[in-house]
Amino acid sequence: MAPNSWRALKADLKVFAQWAARLHVPSLPASPDVVAQFLREQAAAGKKAATLSRYASSIARAHGLANLADPTRTELVRLELKAQRRALGVRQKQARGLRFRGDVADPLAASGPLGVCVEAMLAAAPDNLKGLRDRALLSLAFDTGLRRSEIVAVHWLHVERGNAGAGRLFVPRSKSDQEGAGTYAYLSARSMAALDHWRAACAIGEGAVFRRLHHARMRAGEDVWTPGAGLSAQSVTLIYRAMLDAAHTAGLLGDVPQADYADWRRALTAHSTRVGLTQDLFAAGQDLAGIMQALRWKSPQQPARYAQALAVEANAAARVVGKL
């Protein structure tokens, strides 16, 4: 199992086991009525429909590993899950899409940044060591649509040069490729230049590309940054938010009300570049098959969901009602 899947399984089973212990009922094997009651009480405690489905899947996996009958396959548990999905709704909260030039109809035709966007955040990054690292990280993350664990796993040997200043990134392993068959992602000339500047400044041309930076301030007031070990996955969101703050302070986001900016900042995560790239590809007229190939998706549901809001502006109602 993938490490994240293993951690999730252990965490889910711990929740179920502790709940069962309080009621003095066995968690393995668990009876269908016990599982149904567990799901019902978790829903009452505020858990989302997706979390309940994951709990049921983990309980099923545990029984399968122990060669026991799966209680979640019974009609009682299925109906309980169905009832909770209807009551709670199944729509999941998603990261807000960080698009390259902001909320524009066509990213290829738009001129200059509009509101919160990658272009403004790149422009606000200073030319010191930290700014060069952050600019390279954000540019690469947007081009490739990598998830945070995949971003911090990038090594210099994975970066390859292509034509006209562009390049490609070898992705040895991803969420949809747990066995490590590997694939490639596109790197723009912008990203290749940013990577070159970062490599020259940090003077480290092997191992992890994106590294922690140790900060010190000299007596003269000069900030000194020293590269260390590779970044943690949790650092990516913090870097994005710091870059957003810098762009806001520099006045590069335009007239964004403070309340909207605060909402944007809370919604910005490491996954925002993946969502934003998907939205820009849809807005530029790329088809679903091409987008799935570019971002290494095996199922069309998630990219189609990311494009739902954009599709409203181009559907039949928009084409007619907008002209009335």
C-alpha positions, 0 to 999 in steps of 0.5 A, spaced: 500 500 500 502 507 498 504 510 505 498 515 505 493 509 504 496 505 510 496 511 514 489 513 513 487 505 514 490 505 521 487 512 523 480 509 520 481 503 524 483 506 530 477 510 530 472 504 529 476 500 534 476 505 540 468 507 538 467 499 539 471 499 545 467 504 549 460 500 547 464 493 549 462 490 542 467 487 537 470 491 532 473 485 528 469 481 526 464 487 526 456 485 525 453 489 520 448 493 525 454 495 529 458 498 523 451 501 521 450 504 528 458 507 528 456 510 521 450 513 524 453 516 530 459 519 526 455 522 521 451 525 527 458 527 530 459 532 524 463 527 519 462 528 512 459 523 507 466 522 504 469 520 511 463 515 512 465 512 505 472 511 507 471 508 514 466 503 511 472 502 506 477 501 511 473 496 515 472 492 509 479 492 508 481 490 515 476 484 514 478 482 508 485 482 511 483 477 516 479 473 511 473 475 515 466 476 512 465 483 510 459 487 514 459 493 509 457 488 503 450 487 507 444 491 505 443 494 512 450 498 511 449 499 504 442 503 506 445 506 512 451 509 507 446 511 502 441 515 507 447 519 510 449 521 503 442 523 502 442 527 508 449 530 508 450 531 501 456 528 497 459 534 494 466 535 497 470 541 499 476 542 494 482 547 493 481 553 490 484 554 483 490 558 482 490 560 475 495 563 471 492 570 469 486 569 474 479 569 472 479 570 465 475 567 459 481 565 455 488 565 458 491 565 452 488 571 450 488 575 456 493 580 457 496 581 464 494 578 471 487 579 473 486 578 481 489 572 485 494 569 480 500 565 478 503 571 474 502 576 480 505 571 485 511 570 480 512 577 479 512 579 487 518 574 488 524 577 490 531 575 487 534 573 493 535 565 494 528 564 497 525 568 492 528 564 486 526 557 490 519 560 491 519 562 483 522 556 481 517 551 485 510 555 483 512 555 476 514 548 476 508 546 480 503 550 475 506 547 469 506 540 471 500 540 476 504 535 481 501 534 487 505 536 493 508 530 495 510 529 488 513 536 488 518 535 493 520 529 490 523 532 484 530 531 483 535 535 479 536 528 475 528 528 473 529 535 469 531 534 462 531 540 457 527 540 450 526 544 445 526 552 444 528 553 452 522 548 454 523 542 458 520 536 461 520 533 468 520 525 469 515 523 474 517 517 477 511 515 481 505 519 483 498 517 486 495 514 480 502 510 479 504 507 485 508 501 482 513 507 479 512 506 471 513 513 471 511 518 466 513 525 463 510 532 464 511 539 460 516 544 463 515 551 460 521 555 458 519 560 464 520 554 469 526 552 466 529 559 466 527 559 474 530 552 475 536 555 472 537 561 476 535 557 483 540 552 481 546 557 480 544 561 486 543 555 491 549 551 488 546 544 489 546 541 482 544 534 485 539 531 489 532 534 491 531 540 487 526 544 492 530 545 499 529 548 506 532 555 507 535 556 514 535 564 515 540 568 519 540 576 519 547 579 519 549 585 524 548 589 518 541 587 517 542 583 511 538 577 510 542 570 509 539 564 506 542 557 507 539 551 503 538 545 507 535 538 506 529 537 502 522 540 503 516 537 507 510 536 503 506 541 508 511 546 506 508 547 499 502 551 502 506 555 506 510 557 501 504 559 496 501 563 501 507 567 503 508 568 495 500 571 495 502 575 501 508 578 497 503 580 491 498 583 495 503 587 499 506 589 492 499 591 489 500 586 484 493 583 485 489 589 483 483 591 487 481 585 491 477 587 497 480 585 504 474 580 505 475 576 499 483 576 499 482 573 506 477 568 503 482 566 498 488 566 502 484 560 507 482 557 500 489 556 497 493 550 498 498 546 495 493 543 490 490 549 488 495 549 482 493 543 479 486 545 480 488 552 476 492 548 471 486 544 469 481 550 469 486 554 464 486 548 460 479 547 459 478 555 458 483 554 453 479 549 449 483 543 450 479 536 450 478 532 456 482 526 454 488 531 453 487 534 460 487 527 463 493 525 459 497 532 461 495 531 468 496 523 469 489 522 471 486 515 470 478 517 471 475 523 468 470 525 474 475 529 478 478 534 472 470 534 470 469 537 477 474 542 477 471 545 470 464 545 473 464 553 474 467 554 468 462 550 464 456 554 466 459 561 463 459 557 456 453 553 456 446 554 453 443 558 458 449 563 458 449 563 450 442 565 450 440 569 457 447 573 456 444 576 450 437 578 452 
